[in-house]
Each structure stands twice: as structure tokens, then as C-alpha cells.
Amino acid sequence: MAVTADKFSRLAALKPMRPIPARPAAIRTPDEADALGRLLGAGVARNHFGEHLSIRNWFSTPEFTDPSSTTLELLSRTRDESLSRKTRAALEDPEKWLFLDTETTGLAGGTGTYAFLVGAGWLEGEVFVVAQHFMRDLDEEPALLAALAPLIERAGALVTFNGGGFDLPLLETRFVLARRRWPAMLPHLDLLRPSRRVWTGCFDDCRLATLERDVLGLAREEDVPGGLIPTLYFDWLRRRRAAPMARIFAHNRDDVLSLAALVGWFGAALGEAPTLRAEEWAGLGRLWEPVDLERGLGCYRAALAAGLRDDAAHWVQLRLAWWEKRAARWATACALWEAARQRELFDPRPWEELAKFHEHRARDFAAARAVVSDALSLARAAGVAERVLDGFAYRLARIERRLTT
């Protein structure tokens, strides 16, 4: 397992990576190759189904601290279900992962949408390989799929970003239409799901480009917007202009590298004693909570200790207090509710919980009355819903009766 974890952890350093000096290409570009092939240093790949353009690049992967082996299972779980033994075994060998990213003729999917450029990356010993397959015209799709098929067949798991919602259904459609077998049961690690758990609320969105910039600290130069890519490809089909297509190749290659680097980030963050921002601690808490409650609560506490503020801190305080209440750790729960009720924007929940504690648990009716009276005044000033006011008023009346009997 140590060797496996070591290979996994090296993904954390994929961006920026040092390109390995060029090797003799397995596919040589013939003299009659088009301008795009010459510009990219790509080769014309041939198989029984025809030709397409193909290019490979090799990148170094430096050594880093080993992450926890539970990282793979954690990132792969979308609910509380346990992974099968076969799936877990496949995920534990990073050299069998295939990182996939597609560039397509449309963003809506469907049978009329083609994946005209497919980037695939994998670990190969001490290097990370990125292979890109491109169809110069629509009739080269059979050759592209034939080149992609053995990569998928030998993979132990697929790694994508939103691949479950777009890339993989599209590729499956293209494979089925071409009468090729699609490995439907292949384990899939879609990084969009854990990314949303960690960074929702941190950034305006959880797009790969956003995480690449704000989490991995990378900035692409002259990157082509994803929404423009279909238009540029159709322009290529009409005019054969190489320069815009070269930018799409660079965009696709960087997406594959960023996928691997993001897996590396998760490996480091989910390991021992990571250095994270307060918001990221809170996000990791959301990621751990359904799988390992104590790890999740530890992350929430670390977020508050790191100076988490505003709405994010309020949410974490209430979440921690809920679990402390369930564990009957009343002193800690009350301290969290006390902190949560200091929020400038009125929220009835911590006030209600403190009132219930004092009334029903501590049997301190005077303290309960003070909490509810303050809450009722603040609720009226904040203009909250009438049902909230009625709830506090009813509770206050009941406490008053108890104090006079």
C-alpha cells in the first residue's frame, strides 16, 4: 500500500510540472501532414478504422508526502454507501487510473454531439503521460474511438470533472453508435462532487478553471473559453486554421493535468496535518462528515480555530452544536449556540436551542425567559415571519406560567 500511496501523492505536484525532454515519438508526422500537425508536433495515427491526429506529452511527477489510503474511497462516495471490494481494489492502484477530458461540438450532449478531441492522462512509472486524440474531420471518429478503446479497457478507474454528467454519457453514446462496447461498470471518480462539498460558498462557482486558479494557484496564458470551443472547431472544419485549434489542444491538455493535480490536492488535504484555509477546513468537514464523523467534526473545529467568519462560521457553529447536542455534550453545545446567536443577522435557531436547554434540561426558567425575551425583541426588529414570532411568544408565555406556579 505504501508504494500505491506514494504514486498517488505525486499527483499533487503535477502543476506546474517539468516537461521531460522529448523522446522519439511512436508516431511520426509524415511530410504531407497538415499545418496543425506540424504546429503541435503531432502525428497521424492509423488503425483499421482510418486516421486521426495524435500527440503525446510526458511530464515529471516529484515525490510528496503519502496521503491517507482512505482518500480514494472518500472521493468516490456520493452518499453513505460502501464501495464494493472490487471497486476499492481498482481505485487503490493509481497507475490504472485514466484521467479523461473531452472537447465537443456542443455543450448539450445528445446523439448529434461529437467528442472531437479527447485528452487522456495516466501515470507510467515516474512520469505522467497525456495523450490527445483529435479528428480532423467528422469521418475520423471511428479511428479516434478505436484509439481510445484500449486505453479505457486497460483502465481500472476513470477520473473526470463532471464526467458523470457530461463526458462519460457522451463517450458512451459515441461508442454505442459506433457499435463498440462501453465498460459501463468501470469505477468512476468524478471530482466535481467532492469539490462542491469542499468549496461551495468559498467561490462564485466550482468550475475546474476556478479551482485551478484559486486552489491550485495556476494561471493559464491566453486560455480559450470553453464556450467558444465548439465554434472554433466548426471554423476549423471550414477554414482549416491551425492556430485556434492549437489553443484548444493546450486547453484540453491543461484540463487533464489539472484533474490530476486536483486529485493530488485532495490527497494532501485529506492526509495528516494539512495546511488549509479556514473555508477549506469547513469544506473538508462537509466531505468527511457522512463517512467519518469524528474527522468531520475535527475539521469543523479547525475551521473555527483558523478564523472562519460570517455565514460560513455560523453554519459550522450550528452544525457542530447539533452533533454535540446528540452526544449530550451540553456545555460545548451551549457555547456554540452562544457564539451563533451573536451573529448580526438574526437567526432563530440558536436562540430556540438555548431556550430549550435552559427550560427542559437545566430547568433554569429565569435564564430561559431571558433568552426568549431577547430573541422576541430581536425577531420583531428583524421583521421575521409571523410564525417565528408566534413560536417565541408561545414559549415565553409558557415559561412565565412556570415561573409563577
NUZA-810744 format. One record per residue (C-alpha): residue number from 0; residue in three letters; x, y, z. Coordinates in Angstrom, 1 decimal. Example, Ala and Ser with C-alpha at 12.3 -4.5 7.8 and 13.67 -1.06 7.14 Angstrom:
2
(numar 0, "ALA", (12.3, -4.5, 7.8)) (numar 1, "SER", (13.7, -1.1, 7.1)) 
This chain:
405
(numar 0, "MET", (0.0, 0.0, 0.0)) (numar 1, "ALA", (2.9, 2.4, 0.7)) (numar 2, "VAL", (4.0, 2.2, -3.0)) (numar 3, "THR", (0.5, 2.9, -4.1)) (numar 4, "ALA", (0.1, 5.8, -1.8)) (numar 5, "ASP", (3.4, 7.2, -2.9)) (numar 6, "LYS", (2.3, 7.1, -6.6)) (numar 7, "PHE", (-1.0, 8.8, -5.6)) (numar 8, "SER", (0.7, 11.5, -3.6)) (numar 9, "ARG", (3.0, 12.5, -6.5)) (numar 10, "LEU", (-0.1, 13.8, -8.4)) (numar 11, "ALA", (-0.1, 16.8, -6.0)) (numar 12, "ALA", (2.9, 18.3, -7.9)) (numar 13, "LEU", (1.6, 17.8, -11.4)) (numar 14, "LYS", (1.1, 21.6, -12.0)) (numar 15, "PRO", (3.4, 23.2, -12.8)) (numar 16, "MET", (5.3, 20.2, -14.0)) (numar 17, "ARG", (8.7, 19.9, -15.7)) (numar 18, "PRO", (8.3, 18.5, -19.2)) (numar 19, "ILE", (10.6, 15.6, -19.8)) (numar 20, "PRO", (13.0, 16.1, -22.7)) (numar 21, "ALA", (11.4, 14.9, -25.9)) (numar 22, "ARG", (11.5, 11.1, -26.7)) (numar 23, "PRO", (11.4, 9.6, -30.1)) (numar 24, "ALA", (7.7, 9.7, -31.0)) (numar 25, "ALA", (5.9, 6.4, -31.6)) (numar 26, "ILE", (4.0, 8.1, -34.4)) (numar 27, "ARG", (6.0, 10.3, -36.8)) (numar 28, "THR", (4.3, 13.1, -38.7)) (numar 29, "PRO", (4.7, 12.4, -42.4)) (numar 30, "ASP", (5.8, 15.1, -44.8)) (numar 31, "GLU", (2.3, 15.6, -46.1)) (numar 32, "ALA", (0.9, 16.3, -42.6)) (numar 33, "ASP", (-1.3, 19.3, -42.3)) (numar 34, "ALA", (-0.3, 22.6, -40.7)) (numar 35, "LEU", (-1.9, 21.7, -37.3)) (numar 36, "GLY", (0.2, 18.5, -37.0)) (numar 37, "ARG", (3.4, 20.5, -37.8)) (numar 38, "LEU", (2.4, 23.2, -35.3)) (numar 39, "LEU", (1.8, 20.8, -32.5)) (numar 40, "GLY", (4.4, 18.2, -33.3)) (numar 41, "ALA", (1.6, 15.7, -33.6)) (numar 42, "GLY", (1.5, 12.6, -35.7)) (numar 43, "VAL", (-1.1, 10.9, -38.0)) (numar 44, "ALA", (-2.2, 7.8, -36.2)) (numar 45, "ARG", (-3.5, 5.0, -38.4)) (numar 46, "ASN", (-5.6, 1.9, -37.5)) (numar 47, "HIS", (-8.1, -0.4, -39.1)) (numar 48, "PHE", (-10.8, 2.3, -39.0)) (numar 49, "GLY", (-8.8, 5.1, -40.6)) (numar 50, "GLU", (-6.6, 8.0, -39.5)) (numar 51, "HIS", (-6.7, 10.8, -36.9)) (numar 52, "LEU", (-4.2, 13.2, -35.3)) (numar 53, "SER", (-2.5, 12.1, -32.1)) (numar 54, "ILE", (0.0, 13.6, -29.8)) (numar 55, "ARG", (1.7, 12.5, -26.5)) (numar 56, "ASN", (3.5, 14.6, -23.9)) (numar 57, "TRP", (5.4, 13.3, -20.8)) (numar 58, "PHE", (5.7, 15.2, -17.5)) (numar 59, "SER", (7.6, 14.6, -14.4)) (numar 60, "THR", (5.9, 13.9, -11.0)) (numar 61, "PRO", (8.0, 14.8, -8.0)) (numar 62, "GLU", (7.7, 12.9, -4.7)) (numar 63, "PHE", (5.4, 14.2, -1.9)) (numar 64, "THR", (4.2, 13.0, 1.5)) (numar 65, "ASP", (1.9, 10.0, 1.3)) (numar 66, "PRO", (-1.8, 10.8, 1.9)) (numar 67, "SER", (-4.2, 8.5, 3.7)) (numar 68, "SER", (-5.3, 5.5, 1.8)) (numar 69, "THR", (-9.0, 6.3, 2.7)) (numar 70, "THR", (-8.8, 9.3, 0.3)) (numar 71, "LEU", (-9.7, 7.2, -2.7)) (numar 72, "GLU", (-12.8, 5.8, -1.1)) (numar 73, "LEU", (-13.9, 9.1, 0.3)) (numar 74, "LEU", (-13.7, 10.9, -3.0)) (numar 75, "SER", (-15.6, 8.1, -4.7)) (numar 76, "ARG", (-18.6, 8.0, -2.4)) (numar 77, "THR", (-21.5, 10.2, -3.3)) (numar 78, "ARG", (-23.8, 9.1, -0.5)) (numar 79, "ASP", (-23.2, 6.8, 2.5)) (numar 80, "GLU", (-22.9, 3.6, 0.6)) (numar 81, "SER", (-19.8, 1.4, 0.9)) (numar 82, "LEU", (-17.7, 0.6, -2.1)) (numar 83, "SER", (-17.5, -3.0, -3.3)) (numar 84, "ARG", (-14.2, -4.8, -2.7)) (numar 85, "LYS", (-13.6, -4.9, -6.5)) (numar 86, "THR", (-14.2, -1.1, -6.9)) (numar 87, "ARG", (-12.0, -0.3, -3.9)) (numar 88, "ALA", (-9.2, -2.5, -5.3)) (numar 89, "ALA", (-9.4, -0.8, -8.7)) (numar 90, "LEU", (-9.2, 2.6, -7.1)) (numar 91, "GLU", (-6.2, 1.8, -5.0)) (numar 92, "ASP", (-3.9, 1.5, -7.9)) (numar 93, "PRO", (-3.3, 5.0, -9.4)) (numar 94, "GLU", (-1.3, 3.6, -12.3)) (numar 95, "LYS", (-4.6, 2.1, -13.6)) (numar 96, "TRP", (-6.5, 5.4, -13.4)) (numar 97, "LEU", (-7.3, 7.1, -16.6)) (numar 98, "PHE", (-7.9, 10.9, -16.4)) (numar 99, "LEU", (-10.3, 11.9, -19.2)) (numar 100, "ASP", (-11.4, 15.3, -20.6)) (numar 101, "THR", (-13.3, 15.9, -23.8)) (numar 102, "GLU", (-13.8, 18.9, -26.2)) (numar 103, "THR", (-17.1, 18.6, -28.0)) (numar 104, "THR", (-19.2, 20.1, -30.8)) (numar 105, "GLY", (-21.8, 21.2, -28.3)) (numar 106, "LEU", (-22.5, 21.5, -24.6)) (numar 107, "ALA", (-25.9, 19.9, -24.5)) (numar 108, "GLY", (-24.9, 16.4, -25.4)) (numar 109, "GLY", (-27.2, 14.1, -27.5)) (numar 110, "THR", (-26.6, 11.9, -30.5)) (numar 111, "GLY", (-25.6, 14.8, -32.7)) (numar 112, "THR", (-22.7, 15.9, -30.4)) (numar 113, "TYR", (-19.2, 14.7, -31.2)) (numar 114, "ALA", (-16.2, 14.5, -28.9)) (numar 115, "PHE", (-13.7, 15.8, -31.5)) (numar 116, "LEU", (-10.8, 15.9, -29.1)) (numar 117, "VAL", (-10.2, 13.5, -26.2)) (numar 118, "GLY", (-7.4, 14.0, -23.7)) (numar 119, "ALA", (-6.3, 11.1, -21.6)) (numar 120, "GLY", (-3.7, 11.0, -18.9)) (numar 121, "TRP", (-2.1, 8.3, -16.8)) (numar 122, "LEU", (0.8, 7.5, -14.6)) (numar 123, "GLU", (3.6, 5.5, -16.2)) (numar 124, "GLY", (6.4, 4.8, -13.8)) (numar 125, "GLU", (7.9, 8.1, -12.8)) (numar 126, "VAL", (6.1, 10.2, -15.4)) (numar 127, "PHE", (2.6, 11.3, -16.2)) (numar 128, "VAL", (1.6, 10.8, -19.8)) (numar 129, "VAL", (-1.0, 13.0, -21.6)) (numar 130, "ALA", (-2.3, 11.6, -24.9)) (numar 131, "GLN", (-4.6, 13.6, -27.1)) (numar 132, "HIS", (-6.7, 12.2, -30.0)) (numar 133, "PHE", (-8.2, 14.6, -32.5)) (numar 134, "MET", (-10.4, 14.0, -35.5)) (numar 135, "ARG", (-9.6, 16.4, -38.3)) (numar 136, "ASP", (-13.0, 15.8, -39.8)) (numar 137, "LEU", (-16.1, 14.1, -38.6)) (numar 138, "ASP", (-15.4, 10.9, -40.6)) (numar 139, "GLU", (-12.3, 10.3, -38.5)) (numar 140, "GLU", (-14.4, 9.5, -35.4)) (numar 141, "PRO", (-14.2, 5.7, -35.9)) (numar 142, "ALA", (-10.4, 5.9, -35.8)) (numar 143, "LEU", (-10.4, 8.1, -32.7)) (numar 144, "LEU", (-12.7, 5.8, -30.8)) (numar 145, "ALA", (-10.6, 2.8, -31.9)) (numar 146, "ALA", (-7.5, 4.5, -30.4)) (numar 147, "LEU", (-9.4, 5.4, -27.2)) (numar 148, "ALA", (-10.9, 2.0, -26.7)) (numar 149, "PRO", (-7.7, 0.1, -25.5)) (numar 150, "LEU", (-6.9, 3.0, -23.0)) (numar 151, "ILE", (-10.3, 2.6, -21.4)) (numar 152, "GLU", (-10.2, -1.2, -21.5)) (numar 153, "ARG", (-7.0, -1.4, -19.5)) (numar 154, "ALA", (-8.0, 1.3, -17.0)) (numar 155, "GLY", (-9.0, 0.3, -13.5)) (numar 156, "ALA", (-10.9, 3.5, -12.9)) (numar 157, "LEU", (-11.9, 6.7, -14.8)) (numar 158, "VAL", (-11.2, 10.2, -13.3)) (numar 159, "THR", (-13.1, 13.2, -14.6)) (numar 160, "PHE", (-14.5, 16.6, -13.6)) (numar 161, "ASN", (-18.3, 16.5, -14.2)) (numar 162, "GLY", (-17.7, 13.4, -16.3)) (numar 163, "GLY", (-20.8, 11.7, -14.8)) (numar 164, "GLY", (-23.0, 14.5, -16.1)) (numar 165, "PHE", (-21.4, 15.1, -19.5)) (numar 166, "ASP", (-18.1, 13.4, -20.7)) (numar 167, "LEU", (-18.9, 9.8, -20.0)) (numar 168, "PRO", (-22.5, 9.8, -21.2)) (numar 169, "LEU", (-21.3, 11.5, -24.4)) (numar 170, "LEU", (-18.5, 9.0, -24.9)) (numar 171, "GLU", (-20.8, 6.1, -24.2)) (numar 172, "THR", (-23.2, 7.4, -26.8)) (numar 173, "ARG", (-20.5, 7.7, -29.4)) (numar 174, "PHE", (-19.2, 4.2, -28.6)) (numar 175, "VAL", (-22.7, 2.7, -28.8)) (numar 176, "LEU", (-23.4, 4.4, -32.1)) (numar 177, "ALA", (-20.1, 3.1, -33.5)) (numar 178, "ARG", (-21.1, -0.4, -32.3)) (numar 179, "ARG", (-18.3, -0.6, -29.8)) (numar 180, "ARG", (-18.5, -1.9, -26.2)) (numar 181, "TRP", (-18.6, 0.7, -23.4)) (numar 182, "PRO", (-17.3, -0.5, -20.0)) (numar 183, "ALA", (-20.4, 0.6, -18.0)) (numar 184, "MET", (-19.2, -1.0, -14.7)) (numar 185, "LEU", (-15.8, 0.8, -14.6)) (numar 186, "PRO", (-15.3, 2.7, -11.3)) (numar 187, "HIS", (-15.6, 6.4, -11.8)) (numar 188, "LEU", (-14.1, 9.2, -9.6)) (numar 189, "ASP", (-15.9, 12.4, -10.5)) (numar 190, "LEU", (-14.1, 15.2, -8.8)) (numar 191, "LEU", (-17.0, 17.7, -9.2)) (numar 192, "ARG", (-18.9, 16.1, -6.3)) (numar 193, "PRO", (-16.2, 16.4, -3.6)) (numar 194, "SER", (-15.2, 19.8, -5.0)) (numar 195, "ARG", (-18.7, 21.1, -4.4)) (numar 196, "ARG", (-18.7, 19.8, -0.9)) (numar 197, "VAL", (-15.4, 21.5, -0.1)) (numar 198, "TRP", (-15.6, 24.8, -2.0)) (numar 199, "THR", (-19.3, 25.7, -2.2)) (numar 200, "GLY", (-19.5, 29.0, -0.5)) (numar 201, "CYS", (-15.8, 29.8, -1.0)) (numar 202, "PHE", (-16.0, 30.8, -4.6)) (numar 203, "ASP", (-18.7, 32.0, -7.1)) (numar 204, "ASP", (-18.6, 28.6, -8.8)) (numar 205, "CYS", (-16.9, 25.3, -8.7)) (numar 206, "ARG", (-15.7, 25.1, -12.3)) (numar 207, "LEU", (-12.3, 23.4, -12.9)) (numar 208, "ALA", (-10.9, 26.7, -14.1)) (numar 209, "THR", (-11.9, 28.4, -10.9)) (numar 210, "LEU", (-10.3, 25.7, -8.7)) (numar 211, "GLU", (-7.2, 25.7, -10.9)) (numar 212, "ARG", (-6.8, 29.4, -10.3)) (numar 213, "ASP", (-7.9, 29.8, -6.7)) (numar 214, "VAL", (-6.9, 26.4, -5.2)) (numar 215, "LEU", (-4.0, 25.2, -7.2)) (numar 216, "GLY", (-2.6, 28.7, -7.8)) (numar 217, "LEU", (-2.3, 28.3, -11.5)) (numar 218, "ALA", (-2.9, 30.8, -14.2)) (numar 219, "ARG", (-3.2, 29.9, -17.9)) (numar 220, "GLU", (-2.0, 32.3, -20.5)) (numar 221, "GLU", (-4.3, 33.1, -23.4)) (numar 222, "ASP", (-6.7, 30.2, -22.5)) (numar 223, "VAL", (-9.6, 29.7, -24.8)) (numar 224, "PRO", (-13.0, 30.0, -23.1)) (numar 225, "GLY", (-14.8, 26.6, -23.0)) (numar 226, "GLY", (-18.0, 28.1, -24.5)) (numar 227, "LEU", (-16.1, 29.2, -27.6)) (numar 228, "ILE", (-14.5, 25.8, -28.4)) (numar 229, "PRO", (-17.4, 24.3, -30.5)) (numar 230, "THR", (-17.4, 27.4, -32.7)) (numar 231, "LEU", (-13.7, 27.2, -33.2)) (numar 232, "TYR", (-13.9, 23.6, -34.2)) (numar 233, "PHE", (-16.6, 24.3, -36.8)) (numar 234, "ASP", (-14.4, 27.1, -38.1)) (numar 235, "TRP", (-11.6, 24.6, -38.4)) (numar 236, "LEU", (-13.8, 22.3, -40.4)) (numar 237, "ARG", (-14.5, 25.1, -42.9)) (numar 238, "ARG", (-11.2, 27.0, -43.0)) (numar 239, "ARG", (-8.5, 24.7, -41.5)) (numar 240, "ARG", (-6.9, 27.4, -39.4)) (numar 241, "ALA", (-4.4, 25.8, -37.2)) (numar 242, "ALA", (-3.6, 28.5, -34.6)) (numar 243, "PRO", (-7.0, 28.5, -32.9)) (numar 244, "MET", (-7.0, 24.7, -32.7)) (numar 245, "ALA", (-3.6, 24.7, -31.1)) (numar 246, "ARG", (-5.1, 26.8, -28.3)) (numar 247, "ILE", (-7.8, 24.1, -27.8)) (numar 248, "PHE", (-5.2, 21.4, -27.6)) (numar 249, "ALA", (-3.4, 23.4, -24.9)) (numar 250, "HIS", (-6.7, 23.9, -23.1)) (numar 251, "ASN", (-7.5, 20.2, -23.1)) (numar 252, "ARG", (-4.0, 19.2, -22.1)) (numar 253, "ASP", (-4.1, 21.6, -19.1)) (numar 254, "ASP", (-7.5, 20.3, -18.1)) (numar 255, "VAL", (-6.1, 16.8, -17.9)) (numar 256, "LEU", (-3.1, 18.0, -15.9)) (numar 257, "SER", (-5.3, 20.0, -13.5)) (numar 258, "LEU", (-7.5, 16.9, -13.0)) (numar 259, "ALA", (-4.5, 15.0, -11.7)) (numar 260, "ALA", (-3.2, 18.0, -9.7)) (numar 261, "LEU", (-6.7, 18.3, -8.0)) (numar 262, "VAL", (-6.6, 14.6, -7.0)) (numar 263, "GLY", (-3.2, 15.4, -5.5)) (numar 264, "TRP", (-4.6, 18.3, -3.6)) (numar 265, "PHE", (-7.3, 16.1, -2.1)) (numar 266, "GLY", (-4.6, 13.5, -1.2)) (numar 267, "ALA", (-2.6, 16.1, 0.7)) (numar 268, "ALA", (-5.6, 17.8, 2.3)) (numar 269, "LEU", (-7.1, 14.5, 3.5)) (numar 270, "GLY", (-3.8, 13.4, 4.9)) (numar 271, "GLU", (-2.2, 14.3, 8.2)) (numar 272, "ALA", (-1.9, 17.9, 9.4)) (numar 273, "PRO", (-2.5, 19.7, 6.1)) (numar 274, "THR", (-2.2, 23.5, 5.8)) (numar 275, "LEU", (-5.5, 24.9, 4.7)) (numar 276, "ARG", (-7.6, 28.0, 4.7)) (numar 277, "ALA", (-10.4, 28.2, 7.2)) (numar 278, "GLU", (-13.0, 27.8, 4.5)) (numar 279, "GLU", (-11.3, 24.7, 3.2)) (numar 280, "TRP", (-11.3, 23.2, 6.7)) (numar 281, "ALA", (-15.1, 23.7, 6.7)) (numar 282, "GLY", (-15.4, 22.1, 3.3)) (numar 283, "LEU", (-13.4, 19.1, 4.3)) (numar 284, "GLY", (-15.7, 18.8, 7.3)) (numar 285, "ARG", (-18.7, 18.5, 4.9)) (numar 286, "LEU", (-16.7, 15.9, 2.9)) (numar 287, "TRP", (-15.8, 13.8, 6.0)) (numar 288, "GLU", (-19.0, 14.1, 8.0)) (numar 289, "PRO", (-21.0, 11.4, 6.2)) (numar 290, "VAL", (-18.0, 9.0, 6.2)) (numar 291, "ASP", (-16.1, 9.6, 9.4)) (numar 292, "LEU", (-18.0, 11.8, 11.8)) (numar 293, "GLU", (-15.1, 12.5, 14.2)) (numar 294, "ARG", (-12.8, 13.5, 11.4)) (numar 295, "GLY", (-15.6, 15.8, 10.1)) (numar 296, "LEU", (-16.2, 17.4, 13.4)) (numar 297, "GLY", (-12.4, 17.9, 13.8)) (numar 298, "CYS", (-12.3, 19.7, 10.5)) (numar 299, "TYR", (-15.2, 22.0, 11.6)) (numar 300, "ARG", (-13.3, 22.8, 14.8)) (numar 301, "ALA", (-10.2, 23.5, 12.9)) (numar 302, "ALA", (-12.1, 25.9, 10.6)) (numar 303, "LEU", (-13.4, 27.9, 13.6)) (numar 304, "ALA", (-9.9, 27.9, 15.1)) (numar 305, "ALA", (-8.5, 29.2, 11.8)) (numar 306, "GLY", (-10.7, 32.2, 11.9)) (numar 307, "LEU", (-13.7, 31.2, 9.9)) (numar 308, "ARG", (-16.1, 34.1, 9.7)) (numar 309, "ASP", (-19.6, 35.3, 8.8)) (numar 310, "ASP", (-22.2, 32.9, 7.3)) (numar 311, "ALA", (-19.7, 30.1, 6.9)) (numar 312, "ALA", (-18.8, 30.3, 10.6)) (numar 313, "HIS", (-22.4, 30.5, 11.6)) (numar 314, "TRP", (-23.2, 27.3, 9.6)) (numar 315, "VAL", (-20.3, 25.4, 11.2)) (numar 316, "GLN", (-21.3, 26.5, 14.7)) (numar 317, "LEU", (-24.8, 25.3, 14.3)) (numar 318, "ARG", (-23.6, 22.0, 12.6)) (numar 319, "LEU", (-21.2, 21.3, 15.4)) (numar 320, "ALA", (-23.8, 22.2, 18.1)) (numar 321, "TRP", (-26.3, 19.8, 16.5)) (numar 322, "TRP", (-23.8, 16.9, 16.9)) (numar 323, "GLU", (-22.7, 18.0, 20.4)) (numar 324, "LYS", (-26.4, 18.0, 21.4)) (numar 325, "ARG", (-26.9, 14.5, 20.1)) (numar 326, "ALA", (-23.8, 13.4, 22.1)) (numar 327, "ALA", (-25.3, 15.1, 25.2)) (numar 328, "ARG", (-22.2, 17.3, 25.5)) (numar 329, "TRP", (-24.3, 20.2, 26.7)) (numar 330, "ALA", (-21.6, 22.6, 27.8)) (numar 331, "THR", (-20.0, 22.5, 24.3)) (numar 332, "ALA", (-23.3, 22.8, 22.5)) (numar 333, "CYS", (-24.4, 25.8, 24.6)) (numar 334, "ALA", (-21.1, 27.5, 23.9)) (numar 335, "LEU", (-21.6, 27.1, 20.2)) (numar 336, "TRP", (-25.2, 28.3, 20.4)) (numar 337, "GLU", (-24.0, 31.3, 22.4)) (numar 338, "ALA", (-21.4, 32.1, 19.7)) (numar 339, "ALA", (-24.0, 31.6, 16.9)) (numar 340, "ARG", (-26.6, 34.0, 18.5)) (numar 341, "GLN", (-24.0, 36.8, 18.3)) (numar 342, "ARG", (-24.5, 37.0, 14.6)) (numar 343, "GLU", (-25.7, 40.4, 13.4)) (numar 344, "LEU", (-28.3, 38.9, 11.1)) (numar 345, "PHE", (-31.0, 37.3, 13.3)) (numar 346, "ASP", (-31.3, 33.5, 13.1)) (numar 347, "PRO", (-33.9, 32.0, 15.5)) (numar 348, "ARG", (-32.2, 28.6, 15.7)) (numar 349, "PRO", (-29.5, 29.2, 18.3)) (numar 350, "TRP", (-32.0, 31.2, 20.4)) (numar 351, "GLU", (-34.5, 28.4, 20.3)) (numar 352, "GLU", (-31.9, 25.7, 21.2)) (numar 353, "LEU", (-30.6, 27.8, 24.2)) (numar 354, "ALA", (-34.2, 28.4, 25.4)) (numar 355, "LYS", (-35.0, 24.7, 25.2)) (numar 356, "PHE", (-31.8, 23.8, 27.0)) (numar 357, "HIS", (-32.5, 26.2, 29.9)) (numar 358, "GLU", (-36.2, 25.3, 30.1)) (numar 359, "HIS", (-36.1, 21.5, 29.7)) (numar 360, "ARG", (-32.6, 20.4, 30.5)) (numar 361, "ALA", (-31.2, 22.8, 33.1)) (numar 362, "ARG", (-34.7, 23.7, 34.5)) (numar 363, "ASP", (-33.5, 27.3, 34.8)) (numar 364, "PHE", (-36.7, 29.1, 33.9)) (numar 365, "ALA", (-35.3, 32.6, 34.6)) (numar 366, "ALA", (-32.4, 32.0, 32.1)) (numar 367, "ALA", (-34.9, 30.6, 29.6)) (numar 368, "ARG", (-37.1, 33.6, 30.0)) (numar 369, "ALA", (-34.2, 36.0, 29.4)) (numar 370, "VAL", (-33.2, 34.2, 26.2)) (numar 371, "VAL", (-36.7, 34.1, 24.8)) (numar 372, "SER", (-37.4, 37.7, 25.7)) (numar 373, "ASP", (-34.2, 38.9, 23.9)) (numar 374, "ALA", (-35.0, 36.7, 21.0)) (numar 375, "LEU", (-38.5, 38.0, 20.7)) (numar 376, "SER", (-37.3, 41.6, 20.7)) (numar 377, "LEU", (-34.6, 40.9, 18.0)) (numar 378, "ALA", (-37.1, 38.9, 15.9)) (numar 379, "ARG", (-39.5, 41.8, 15.8)) (numar 380, "ALA", (-36.8, 44.3, 14.9)) (numar 381, "ALA", (-35.6, 42.0, 12.1)) (numar 382, "GLY", (-39.1, 41.6, 10.7)) (numar 383, "VAL", (-39.1, 37.8, 10.7)) (numar 384, "ALA", (-42.0, 35.6, 9.7)) (numar 385, "GLU", (-45.1, 35.8, 11.9)) (numar 386, "ARG", (-44.9, 32.0, 12.7)) (numar 387, "VAL", (-41.4, 32.6, 14.2)) (numar 388, "LEU", (-42.8, 35.4, 16.4)) (numar 389, "ASP", (-45.7, 33.3, 17.4)) (numar 390, "GLY", (-43.4, 30.5, 18.4)) (numar 391, "PHE", (-41.3, 32.7, 20.7)) (numar 392, "ALA", (-44.4, 34.3, 22.2)) (numar 393, "TYR", (-46.0, 31.0, 23.0)) (numar 394, "ARG", (-42.7, 29.7, 24.6)) (numar 395, "LEU", (-42.4, 32.9, 26.6)) (numar 396, "ALA", (-46.0, 32.6, 27.9)) (numar 397, "ARG", (-45.4, 29.0, 29.0)) (numar 398, "ILE", (-42.2, 29.9, 30.8)) (numar 399, "GLU", (-43.9, 32.8, 32.5)) (numar 400, "ARG", (-46.6, 30.4, 33.8)) (numar 401, "ARG", (-43.9, 28.1, 35.1)) (numar 402, "LEU", (-42.2, 30.9, 37.0)) (numar 403, "THR", (-45.5, 31.9, 38.7)) (numar 404, "THR", (-46.5, 28.4, 39.8)) 
